Amino acid sequence: MNIQNMMKQAQEMQERLQQEMSQLTVQGDAGGGMVTVTVNGHKHLQRLAIDPEVVSKDDIAMLQDLIVAAVNDAHRKVDEAMKHKMGGMLGGMGLPGL
């Protein structure tokens, strides 16, 4: 395989991956589902849902922590999904070790 074909194939894979990232949606949660977020493959927040029972003016810090934890959970899930997709794509290139 020559270098030009490899570069072309890599560019096509990158374009395909970008499209898949745009279409991917992942949910993350914290507090047993008390806070749920939805992000896309680019890790852009699409939706935030908060159970009314967790809303208390006396414990804003807990709510903030739950939101951060839910977003981090969703981002971790996006990373896992993309790693899985990338592994499948790169494995098809016949590169050693993949």
TORPA-4810 file (N, C-alpha, C, O; in nm, 3 decimals):
<nodes>
NODE_1_0.086_-0.118_0.000_0.000_0.000_0.000_0.091_0.124_0.000_0.182_0.135_0.082_M
NODE_2_0.065_0.217_-0.092_0.150_0.336_-0.095_0.098_0.442_0.001_-0.015_0.435_0.049_N
NODE_3_0.182_0.539_0.027_0.153_0.642_0.128_0.032_0.728_0.089_-0.045_0.768_0.176_I
NODE_4_0.014_0.755_-0.040_-0.101_0.837_-0.082_-0.233_0.765_-0.054_-0.330_0.827_-0.009_Q
NODE_5_-0.237_0.635_-0.079_-0.359_0.559_-0.050_-0.386_0.556_0.100_-0.500_0.567_0.143_N
NODE_6_-0.280_0.541_0.180_-0.297_0.540_0.324_-0.349_0.675_0.374_-0.436_0.678_0.461_M
NODE_7_-0.297_0.785_0.321_-0.342_0.918_0.361_-0.488_0.940_0.322_-0.566_0.994_0.400_M
NODE_8_-0.524_0.897_0.202_-0.662_0.910_0.156_-0.756_0.829_0.245_-0.864_0.876_0.283_K
NODE_9_-0.715_0.707_0.279_-0.796_0.621_0.364_-0.810_0.681_0.505_-0.917_0.675_0.565_Q
NODE_10_-0.702_0.739_0.556_-0.707_0.802_0.688_-0.801_0.922_0.688_-0.876_0.943_0.783_A
NODE_11_-0.797_1.002_0.581_-0.886_1.117_0.572_-1.032_1.074_0.564_-1.119_1.135_0.626_Q
NODE_12_-1.059_0.969_0.489_-1.196_0.918_0.479_-1.244_0.867_0.614_-1.360_0.888_0.651_E
NODE_13_-1.156_0.799_0.688_-1.193_0.751_0.822_-1.221_0.867_0.915_-1.315_0.862_0.995_M
NODE_14_-1.141_0.973_0.907_-1.162_1.089_0.993_-1.295_1.154_0.963_-1.367_1.193_1.055_Q
NODE_15_-1.330_1.167_0.837_-1.458_1.227_0.800_-1.574_1.140_0.849_-1.674_1.192_0.898_E
NODE_16_-1.560_1.009_0.835_-1.663_0.916_0.880_-1.678_0.924_1.033_-1.790_0.922_1.085_R
NODE_17_-1.566_0.933_1.102_-1.569_0.942_1.248_-1.635_1.071_1.294_-1.713_1.070_1.389_L
NODE_18_-1.604_1.183_1.228_-1.666_1.310_1.263_-1.818_1.303_1.246_-1.893_1.355_1.329_Q
NODE_19_-1.863_1.240_1.139_-2.007_1.225_1.116_-2.070_1.139_1.224_-2.177_1.171_1.276_Q
NODE_20_-2.004_1.028_1.260_-2.057_0.941_1.364_-2.060_1.012_1.499_-2.153_0.992_1.576_E
NODE_21_-1.961_1.095_1.528_-1.958_1.168_1.654_-2.076_1.265_1.662_-2.134_1.283_1.769_M
NODE_22_-2.110_1.326_1.551_-2.224_1.419_1.549_-2.355_1.347_1.575_-2.446_1.405_1.635_S
NODE_23_-2.365_1.223_1.531_-2.489_1.147_1.545_-2.500_1.074_1.678_-2.609_1.037_1.720_Q
NODE_24_-2.387_1.052_1.745_-2.386_0.978_1.870_-2.447_1.061_1.984_-2.415_1.179_1.998_L
NODE_25_-2.534_1.000_2.063_-2.584_1.063_2.186_-2.565_0.963_2.300_-2.589_0.843_2.285_T
NODE_26_-2.521_1.016_2.412_-2.490_0.933_2.528_-2.551_0.998_2.651_-2.551_1.121_2.664_V
NODE_27_-2.603_0.915_2.741_-2.657_0.965_2.868_-2.561_0.933_2.980_-2.504_0.823_2.986_Q
NODE_28_-2.543_1.029_3.069_-2.467_1.009_3.191_-2.557_1.044_3.307_-2.648_1.126_3.294_G
NODE_29_-2.531_0.982_3.422_-2.616_1.013_3.537_-2.534_1.010_3.664_-2.421_0.960_3.668_D
NODE_30_-2.592_1.065_3.769_-2.531_1.067_3.901_-2.642_1.063_4.005_-2.756_1.099_3.978_A
NODE_31_-2.604_1.018_4.123_-2.702_1.013_4.232_-2.814_0.915_4.204_-2.929_0.939_4.241_G
NODE_32_-2.781_0.804_4.140_-2.885_0.705_4.112_-2.990_0.756_4.015_-3.107_0.717_4.024_G
NODE_33_-2.950_0.842_3.922_-3.044_0.896_3.824_-3.110_1.026_3.866_-3.199_1.076_3.797_G
NODE_34_-3.067_1.082_3.979_-3.126_1.208_4.025_-3.090_1.322_3.929_-3.167_1.417_3.911_M
NODE_35_-2.972_1.312_3.867_-2.930_1.407_3.764_-2.889_1.326_3.642_-2.806_1.235_3.651_V
NODE_36_-2.948_1.359_3.528_-2.918_1.290_3.403_-2.885_1.394_3.297_-2.954_1.496_3.284_T
NODE_37_-2.779_1.367_3.222_-2.741_1.456_3.112_-2.730_1.375_2.984_-2.703_1.255_2.986_V
NODE_38_-2.752_1.442_2.873_-2.732_1.383_2.741_-2.632_1.470_2.667_-2.647_1.592_2.660_T
NODE_39_-2.530_1.405_2.612_-2.429_1.476_2.533_-2.416_1.407_2.398_-2.452_1.290_2.382_V
NODE_40_-2.363_1.481_2.300_-2.337_1.419_2.171_-2.191_1.372_2.167_-2.118_1.389_2.264_N
NODE_41_-2.151_1.316_2.057_-2.016_1.262_2.043_-1.907_1.366_2.049_-1.791_1.332_2.068_G
NODE_42_-1.944_1.492_2.034_-1.847_1.601_2.048_-1.842_1.652_2.192_-1.775_1.750_2.222_H
NODE_43_-1.915_1.583_2.281_-1.924_1.616_2.423_-1.995_1.748_2.449_-1.969_1.815_2.550_K
NODE_44_-2.084_1.786_2.359_-2.165_1.905_2.379_-2.292_1.864_2.454_-2.361_1.770_2.415_H
NODE_45_-2.321_1.935_2.560_-2.438_1.906_2.642_-2.564_1.935_2.562_-2.582_2.045_2.509_L
NODE_46_-2.652_1.834_2.552_-2.776_1.848_2.477_-2.897_1.864_2.570_-2.994_1.933_2.536_Q
NODE_47_-2.891_1.798_2.687_-3.006_1.797_2.777_-2.957_1.775_2.920_-2.860_1.704_2.944_R
NODE_48_-3.027_1.837_3.013_-3.000_1.822_3.156_-3.133_1.800_3.226_-3.225_1.882_3.212_L
NODE_49_-3.146_1.691_3.301_-3.268_1.662_3.376_-3.231_1.646_3.523_-3.139_1.573_3.557_A
NODE_50_-3.305_1.717_3.609_-3.280_1.713_3.753_-3.409_1.671_3.823_-3.514_1.732_3.804_I
NODE_51_-3.400_1.566_3.903_-3.513_1.520_3.982_-3.547_1.631_4.083_-3.458_1.676_4.155_D
NODE_52_-3.672_1.675_4.090_-3.709_1.782_4.182_-3.672_1.754_4.328_-3.652_1.848_4.406_P
NODE_53_-3.664_1.628_4.366_-3.632_1.595_4.505_-3.490_1.632_4.544_-3.460_1.646_4.662_E
NODE_54_-3.401_1.648_4.445_-3.262_1.680_4.475_-3.240_1.832_4.483_-3.133_1.878_4.521_V
NODE_55_-3.341_1.908_4.446_-3.330_2.054_4.447_-3.363_2.107_4.587_-3.476_2.095_4.636_V
NODE_56_-3.262_2.164_4.648_-3.280_2.221_4.781_-3.189_2.342_4.794_-3.069_2.333_4.771_S
NODE_57_-3.247_2.454_4.830_-3.166_2.575_4.845_-3.066_2.561_4.959_-2.969_2.637_4.966_K
NODE_58_-3.089_2.465_5.048_-2.998_2.443_5.159_-2.877_2.357_5.122_-2.781_2.350_5.199_D
NODE_59_-2.881_2.291_5.006_-2.770_2.204_4.968_-2.738_2.218_4.819_-2.740_2.121_4.744_D
NODE_60_-2.707_2.340_4.779_-2.670_2.369_4.641_-2.543_2.293_4.602_-2.531_2.247_4.489_I
NODE_61_-2.449_2.280_4.694_-2.322_2.213_4.664_-2.343_2.069_4.619_-2.275_2.023_4.528_A
NODE_62_-2.437_1.998_4.682_-2.463_1.860_4.642_-2.518_1.855_4.500_-2.476_1.770_4.421_M
NODE_63_-2.609_1.943_4.465_-2.665_1.948_4.331_-2.555_1.978_4.229_-2.549_1.915_4.124_L
NODE_64_-2.469_2.073_4.261_-2.359_2.106_4.171_-2.269_1.985_4.150_-2.228_1.956_4.038_Q
NODE_65_-2.237_1.914_4.259_-2.153_1.794_4.248_-2.219_1.687_4.162_-2.152_1.621_4.083_D
NODE_66_-2.350_1.669_4.177_-2.422_1.570_4.097_-2.420_1.606_3.949_-2.405_1.519_3.864_L
NODE_67_-2.434_1.734_3.918_-2.432_1.777_3.778_-2.294_1.750_3.718_-2.283_1.696_3.609_I
NODE_68_-2.189_1.788_3.790_-2.052_1.765_3.742_-2.029_1.614_3.722_-1.973_1.573_3.621_V
NODE_69_-2.071_1.533_3.818_-2.052_1.389_3.809_-2.127_1.330_3.689_-2.074_1.242_3.620_A
NODE_70_-2.248_1.377_3.664_-2.326_1.326_3.550_-2.261_1.363_3.418_-2.255_1.281_3.326_A
NODE_71_-2.212_1.487_3.407_-2.145_1.530_3.284_-2.018_1.448_3.263_-1.991_1.403_3.152_V
NODE_72_-1.940_1.429_3.369_-1.818_1.349_3.358_-1.849_1.204_3.319_-1.774_1.144_3.242_N
NODE_73_-1.958_1.149_3.371_-1.999_1.014_3.335_-2.033_1.006_3.187_-1.993_0.911_3.119_D
NODE_74_-2.105_1.104_3.137_-2.140_1.106_2.994_-2.015_1.120_2.907_-2.003_1.054_2.805_A
NODE_75_-1.923_1.206_2.947_-1.799_1.224_2.870_-1.719_1.095_2.866_-1.662_1.060_2.762_H
NODE_76_-1.712_1.024_2.979_-1.641_0.896_2.983_-1.706_0.796_2.886_-1.636_0.721_2.818_R
NODE_77_-1.838_0.795_2.881_-1.909_0.704_2.791_-1.885_0.740_2.644_-1.876_0.651_2.560_K
NODE_78_-1.875_0.868_2.614_-1.842_0.910_2.477_-1.702_0.860_2.442_-1.681_0.806_2.333_V
NODE_79_-1.607_0.879_2.533_-1.470_0.833_2.509_-1.467_0.683_2.481_-1.398_0.637_2.390_D
NODE_80_-1.541_0.606_2.560_-1.545_0.461_2.541_-1.606_0.425_2.406_-1.556_0.337_2.337_E
NODE_81_-1.714_0.492_2.368_-1.779_0.465_2.240_-1.686_0.498_2.124_-1.678_0.423_2.027_A
NODE_82_-1.617_0.610_2.134_-1.527_0.651_2.026_-1.406_0.557_2.018_-1.359_0.525_1.909_M
NODE_83_-1.355_0.515_2.132_-1.243_0.421_2.134_-1.283_0.291_2.065_-1.207_0.233_1.988_K
NODE_84_-1.404_0.246_2.095_-1.455_0.123_2.034_-1.468_0.141_1.882_-1.429_0.053_1.806_H
NODE_85_-1.524_0.253_1.839_-1.541_0.279_1.697_-1.406_0.291_1.626_-1.387_0.238_1.517_K
NODE_86_-1.314_0.363_1.689_-1.181_0.381_1.629_-1.109_0.247_1.617_-1.044_0.221_1.515_M
NODE_87_-1.119_0.163_1.719_-1.055_0.033_1.713_-1.108_-0.050_1.597_-1.031_-0.118_1.529_G
NODE_88_-1.237_-0.044_1.576_-1.296_-0.117_1.464_-1.252_-0.062_1.330_-1.227_-0.138_1.236_G
NODE_89_-1.241_0.068_1.319_-1.199_0.129_1.193_-1.052_0.100_1.164_-1.017_0.062_1.053_M
NODE_90_-0.967_0.119_1.264_-0.823_0.101_1.244_-0.789_-0.044_1.223_-0.693_-0.075_1.152_L
NODE_91_-0.865_-0.133_1.283_-0.841_-0.275_1.263_-0.861_-0.315_1.118_-0.796_-0.407_1.069_G
NODE_92_-0.951_-0.246_1.049_-0.976_-0.273_0.909_-0.868_-0.227_0.816_-0.868_-0.262_0.698_G
NODE_93_-0.773_-0.146_0.866_-0.664_-0.098_0.782_-0.550_-0.199_0.773_-0.458_-0.182_0.692_M
NODE_94_-0.554_-0.303_0.855_-0.448_-0.403_0.851_-0.320_-0.356_0.916_-0.212_-0.404_0.882_G
NODE_95_-0.329_-0.262_1.010_-0.211_-0.214_1.079_-0.171_-0.314_1.186_-0.257_-0.369_1.255_L
NODE_96_-0.043_-0.339_1.201_0.001_-0.435_1.302_-0.040_-0.389_1.442_-0.033_-0.271_1.475_P
NODE_97_-0.083_-0.484_1.523_-0.116_-0.456_1.661_-0.259_-0.409_1.683_-0.299_-0.387_1.797_G
NODE_98_-0.336_-0.393_1.577_-0.475_-0.346_1.592_-0.572_-0.452_1.550_-0.693_-0.431_1.555_L
</nodes>
